[in-house]
Amino acid sequence: MNLFWILWAIDAVIALIFFYFFFVGMADGTVSSFNAGLWALILAALGAILGGGYWLHTNQHVVGAKILLSVLAVPGLLCGIFFLVLILTNPRWN
């Protein structure tokens, strides 16, 4: 039960990051009609994962909900760990 909410929270944080970049892009003009379709697809997929996971959980399909949420949470966690290691170790790339 707690694993579901942990995965859902990780996915929600990832979705908030994407929404932040979307609204910043709208404000400075980098999100335009040229790439609005890509942004719409990304935001719809994030909404489908969050909404679908919650819907599966409320309809007693807990394993399916965890699998669906893991599709986004596992790569997001790995990316977050990678950036955390980069920030903490300050590697030299040359």
SULBEL-V333028 format. One record per residue. N is the residue number from 1. OMEGA is omega in degrees with one decimal (NA if undefined). Layout:
N,OMEGA ; N,OMEGA
//
This chain:
1,-179.4 ; 2,179.1 ; 3,177.9 ; 4,-176.8 ; 5,175.5 ; 6,178.2 ; 7,-179.5 ; 8,179.0 ; 9,177.3 ; 10,178.4 ; 11,179.0 ; 12,177.4 ; 13,177.7 ; 14,178.7 ; 15,177.8 ; 16,176.9 ; 17,178.6 ; 18,178.1 ; 19,176.8 ; 20,-179.8 ; 21,177.3 ; 22,-177.7 ; 23,174.4 ; 24,177.0 ; 25,175.5 ; 26,-177.8 ; 27,-177.1 ; 28,173.4 ; 29,179.2 ; 30,170.8 ; 31,-176.4 ; 32,179.1 ; 33,179.4 ; 34,-177.2 ; 35,-179.9 ; 36,178.1 ; 37,177.2 ; 38,178.5 ; 39,179.2 ; 40,178.4 ; 41,179.8 ; 42,-178.4 ; 43,176.6 ; 44,178.2 ; 45,177.4 ; 46,177.3 ; 47,178.9 ; 48,179.1 ; 49,180.0 ; 50,-179.5 ; 51,179.1 ; 52,177.2 ; 53,178.5 ; 54,179.0 ; 55,177.4 ; 56,179.8 ; 57,-179.3 ; 58,177.9 ; 59,173.4 ; 60,173.1 ; 61,-171.0 ; 62,-179.3 ; 63,177.3 ; 64,178.3 ; 65,179.4 ; 66,178.5 ; 67,179.8 ; 68,179.8 ; 69,179.2 ; 70,178.8 ; 71,179.1 ; 72,-173.3 ; 73,-176.8 ; 74,176.4 ; 75,177.8 ; 76,177.0 ; 77,178.9 ; 78,177.4 ; 79,177.8 ; 80,177.0 ; 81,178.3 ; 82,179.7 ; 83,177.0 ; 84,177.0 ; 85,177.9 ; 86,-179.1 ; 87,-175.1 ; 88,-175.5 ; 89,-180.0 ; 90,-175.3 ; 91,174.5 ; 92,-174.0 ; 93,-178.8 ; 94,NA
//
